[in-house]
Amino acid sequence: MNFARGLIPERIEADYLIFSYKMVDAELSIDNIWLKKVWEITSPSGQDPIKMQVKRNQVYNLRPCTWYSKRLKYQPFANKIDFLNAISSTLDLYPQCDRYKENWLKKVKSKYHKNTGVKL
């Protein structure tokens, strides 16, 4: 996870266009379309502050939750601050993140404010 290099905190405002689809007899149909922010499609997990793919104690990717499910065990983050707090907590759990964790959240909030004029 490269949290620090090229840090652009306002990218948290990016919209993700997500399609649910199915294919029947070689015909593709779209079932649903969502427009979501990253914190609306991610959630905590049982073992980590945020659901992610980990191999050999190495973090590879954040994983989406099934926010559309009625049987969802862990709800998506309620807002971007909860999402950022989860990432900050994750930095403390993985040695590969040691070089990024010092004041990470403070740096993100400061740069976000500088770039957008909005305080987190």
CORKA-V810116 format. One record per residue. N is the residue number from 1. RES is the residue in one letter. PHI is phi as a letter, one per 20 degrees, with the letter a starting at -180 (NA if undefined). OMEGA is omega in whole degrees, -180 to 180 (* if undefined). D_FIRST is the distance of its C-alpha to the first C-alpha in Angstrom with 2 decimals. Layout:
n->{N;N}
res->{RES;RES}
phi->{PHI;PHI}
omega->{OMEGA;OMEGA}
d_first->{D_FIRST;D_FIRST}
This chain:
n->{1;2;3;4;5;6;7;8;9;10;11;12;13;14;15;16;17;18;19;20;21;22;23;24;25;26;27;28;29;30;31;32;33;34;35;36;37;38;39;40;41;42;43;44;45;46;47;48;49;50;51;52;53;54;55;56;57;58;59;60;61;62;63;64;65;66;67;68;69;70;71;72;73;74;75;76;77;78;79;80;81;82;83;84;85;86;87;88;89;90;91;92;93;94;95;96;97;98;99;100;101;102;103;104;105;106;107;108;109;110;111;112;113;114;115;116;117;118;119;120}
res->{M;N;F;A;R;G;L;I;P;E;R;I;E;A;D;Y;L;I;F;S;Y;K;M;V;D;A;E;L;S;I;D;N;I;W;L;K;K;V;W;E;I;T;S;P;S;G;Q;D;P;I;K;M;Q;V;K;R;N;Q;V;Y;N;L;R;P;C;T;W;Y;S;K;R;L;K;Y;Q;P;F;A;N;K;I;D;F;L;N;A;I;S;S;T;L;D;L;Y;P;Q;C;D;R;Y;K;E;N;W;L;K;K;V;K;S;K;Y;H;K;N;T;G;V;K;L}
phi->{NA;d;f;d;f;m;g;c;g;f;f;f;e;f;e;d;e;c;d;d;b;b;c;c;l;m;d;e;c;e;e;b;c;c;d;c;e;g;f;e;d;c;b;f;c;f;d;c;f;b;f;b;e;c;c;l;l;d;f;d;b;f;d;f;e;e;g;e;f;e;d;f;f;d;f;f;f;f;a;f;f;f;f;f;f;f;f;g;f;f;g;f;e;c;g;f;e;g;f;d;f;f;l;g;f;f;f;f;f;f;f;f;f;f;e;d;m;d;e;e}
omega->{180;-175;-168;-176;179;-177;178;-173;-178;176;176;179;-179;175;177;177;-172;-179;168;-175;173;179;178;-180;178;177;-178;176;179;-180;-175;177;178;171;-171;169;-176;-178;179;-180;177;-177;170;171;-178;-174;-176;178;178;-179;-178;176;179;176;-180;180;178;179;180;-175;166;179;177;172;177;-175;-177;-178;175;-178;-177;-179;179;-178;175;178;-177;-177;-177;179;177;178;180;176;178;177;179;178;179;180;-179;-174;-173;-178;180;-177;-176;-176;-179;-165;-178;179;-177;-177;178;179;180;-179;-179;-179;177;179;180;-175;-175;-175;-179;178;176;*}
d_first->{0.00;3.73;5.85;8.93;9.89;12.18;11.93;14.40;14.92;17.79;15.71;15.60;19.18;18.49;20.56;19.64;22.75;22.74;25.63;27.12;29.45;31.78;33.81;37.40;39.72;37.50;37.47;34.21;34.43;32.04;32.31;30.28;28.21;25.89;24.49;21.69;19.15;15.60;16.77;19.79;18.07;15.65;17.02;16.83;17.38;19.85;17.66;14.62;14.71;12.88;13.26;10.42;10.57;10.47;12.27;13.93;12.08;8.70;6.16;6.16;7.07;8.93;12.55;15.59;18.56;22.08;23.15;26.44;27.54;30.43;29.38;25.85;25.13;22.32;22.91;20.39;19.52;22.68;21.24;18.38;18.96;18.54;15.24;14.00;15.61;13.81;10.33;12.09;13.59;10.52;9.48;12.92;12.63;10.18;11.44;8.43;7.63;11.32;11.45;9.88;11.75;15.21;16.56;13.28;15.14;18.22;16.71;15.33;18.79;20.64;19.09;19.49;23.10;23.72;22.59;24.19;26.88;25.81;24.91;22.36}
